[in-house]
Amino acid sequence: MKSTPDNASSTPDFSGLSTAEMMSVISNLQAQLAAKEDALQNQQVQLKQHDETLQRRDNYIAILEEPVSYTHLTLPTSDLV
């Protein structure tokens, strides 16, 4: 027989709360959600900045490698004689 995982959250019983208590619970949950959304948005901004940095680095490397690839195409001057 399978049991529920230990980390499974149990749903609290809100049926005995007054309207004011329920509003407080909802307000706290909304604040927690807003904080998590802000943290997620900050992480997305950081990831985008990191991605842009990597893209600039890749472009710079490509520019540096370009002359190296041309050296393979040119003949040494001693072969022209």
C-alpha positions as CSV (number, residue, x, y, z in Angstrom):
1,M,0.0,0.0,0.0
2,K,1.4,3.4,-1.0
3,S,1.6,6.2,1.5
4,T,1.7,9.9,0.8
5,P,5.1,11.4,0.7
6,D,6.4,13.1,3.8
7,N,6.8,16.4,2.1
8,A,3.2,16.5,0.8
9,S,1.5,19.6,2.3
10,S,-1.7,19.0,4.1
11,T,-4.5,21.5,3.4
12,P,-5.4,23.5,6.5
13,D,-8.9,23.6,7.6
14,F,-10.1,27.2,7.1
15,S,-13.8,26.5,7.9
16,G,-13.5,27.8,11.5
17,L,-12.0,31.1,10.6
18,S,-13.9,34.3,10.9
19,T,-14.2,36.6,7.9
20,A,-11.4,38.9,9.2
21,E,-9.1,35.9,9.8
22,M,-9.8,34.5,6.4
23,M,-9.1,37.9,4.8
24,S,-5.8,38.0,6.7
25,V,-4.9,34.5,5.5
26,I,-5.7,35.5,1.9
27,S,-3.7,38.7,2.2
28,N,-0.7,36.8,3.5
29,L,-0.9,34.3,0.7
30,Q,-1.2,37.1,-1.9
31,A,1.9,38.7,-0.4
32,Q,3.8,35.4,-0.5
33,L,2.8,34.9,-4.1
34,A,3.8,38.5,-5.0
35,A,7.2,38.0,-3.4
36,K,7.8,34.8,-5.3
37,E,6.7,36.4,-8.6
38,D,9.2,39.3,-7.9
39,A,12.0,36.8,-7.2
40,L,11.1,34.9,-10.4
41,Q,11.1,38.1,-12.5
42,N,14.5,39.1,-11.0
43,Q,15.9,35.7,-11.9
44,Q,14.5,36.1,-15.5
45,V,16.2,39.5,-15.8
46,Q,19.5,38.1,-14.6
47,L,19.2,35.1,-17.0
48,K,18.5,37.5,-19.9
49,Q,21.5,39.7,-18.9
50,H,23.7,36.6,-18.7
51,D,22.4,35.3,-22.0
52,E,23.2,38.7,-23.6
53,T,26.7,38.6,-22.1
54,L,27.3,35.2,-23.5
55,Q,26.0,36.2,-26.9
56,R,28.4,39.2,-27.0
57,R,31.2,36.9,-26.0
58,D,30.4,34.4,-28.7
59,N,30.2,37.3,-31.3
60,Y,33.6,38.6,-30.1
61,I,35.1,35.1,-30.3
62,A,33.7,34.7,-33.8
63,I,35.3,38.0,-34.8
64,L,38.7,36.9,-33.4
65,E,38.5,33.6,-35.1
66,E,37.7,35.1,-38.5
67,P,41.3,36.1,-39.4
68,V,42.5,32.7,-38.3
69,S,40.2,31.0,-40.8
70,Y,41.5,33.3,-43.6
71,T,45.1,32.3,-42.9
72,H,44.2,28.8,-44.1
73,L,42.9,30.2,-47.4
74,T,46.0,32.3,-48.3
75,L,49.1,30.8,-49.8
76,P,52.5,31.5,-48.3
77,T,54.6,33.8,-50.5
78,S,57.3,31.2,-51.0
79,D,54.8,29.0,-53.0
80,L,54.3,31.8,-55.6
81,V,57.8,31.5,-57.1
